[in-house]
Amino acid sequence: MTRKRSTDIDIQECHKAPQTVPPARLDFSAAASVNYLYGSEMPVIPDLDEAFRHAVEEGCAGRPLKARISPGDKVTIILSDITRFWMRQDRVCELLVKYLESACGVACADIAVLIALGTHRPMTEKELEIIASPYVYARCRVVNHDCDAPDLVCVGQTRYGNRVEVDPLAVGRKVIVASGTVHHLMAGYGGGRKSILPGISSRATIRRNHSMALDPERPRSSPLVGSGKLTGNPIHEDMADAAALVAPAFGISIVVSAQAELSGLFCGDMDAAWRESCAFCQRCYGREIAKEADVVVASCGGFPKDLNLYQGVKSLLNGVNALKPGGTFVFLCQCPEGGGAPDFFDWTKPLAQGRLDAALREAFTIAGYIFYASCESIRKAGRFLMLSDIDPALVRDMGIDSYQNVEDIQAQLDLRGKSVAVIPYGGYVLPQNGKVFRRLNGEFGEKKER
């Protein structure tokens, strides 16, 4: 929805700067128009305990949870890591473990919580406690997945010939996947099957899957992959095949509002429940725009969305959809952890040499592709300005001018007669022109009532 015009923007609200930094504002008074892009108004779950019980018993896609889990079963709950804590999976995990105990007769000693790291860094013990909740951490085994562990188990191959190697805690046990759904730059949507691949897969399995992000014929990203794209998307289809090989017993898909309030809870057969959450996500966060703007100001929406540039670029990749070619993009991304992935900025050298595409095809990494896709999007802008703690030298070759205070950003902006689009929660809102909006909504057809 479009909010009323404002002639300035509160950086404290969008950038979520530390409280020691005084609030600062961008002045848009010279602009011809200012349009704020938010998602649709979303419901808030008023009573999560009641909503959870309804979702796992009566509101399921398929059989209720207690018909799938029995006393004596060994159960593995798969959760996302701290970079996706915006979904507040700790609240759902606590309710899930209590339900498994009371309604399904499963002992806590038989429950393991596996953190779907993919290739991300391991979580600390404190982070494990935060992710799973103190209640679960005190009673159940909570562990990090290791994509390089020697005991990963091959469960078969996908239609693309990808050998699927997964964590042993997902083999010979009842697997429950709890994940958050949001648009995703490669897989179309996050969550669901993505908790299996890349979440608990081997580095080789992940690399082969993600390498399909590149066009096999031209030096660019594949046009088949992208936010909201599922049909014909090889990355999504490969992930779906991997998840089918693991065959989770149950899925819980969470959709939250931009304010991190739980809005949708979809449970049951993992794929069916996840697709319902995708349709809900597109309805709420797919934002139809009439035309592109001369200037776009996009914020990640604060911690942990802007923990590092590796995570923050999701807002960049969403936001450029609202920008005219050659326009000015202003990116609010604090990045206290810098690039995030260890090799993220290693790709600056082949970029400067003009051989980024060739280098990535020779030695594909996930962080390398995120870097690659970021550079593709940055090239759409005539000027790209970033408000960040990051070292400006680290991002200069990407085409980014980085500043640490808003006054310097303001001095670089010529807004006279320009149209401005402001996206305070860029990690959630995906601007789409009318054609794309209708096509992505059509991925799911009419919503079916249970």
Disulfide bonds with the S-S distance in Angstrom:
none
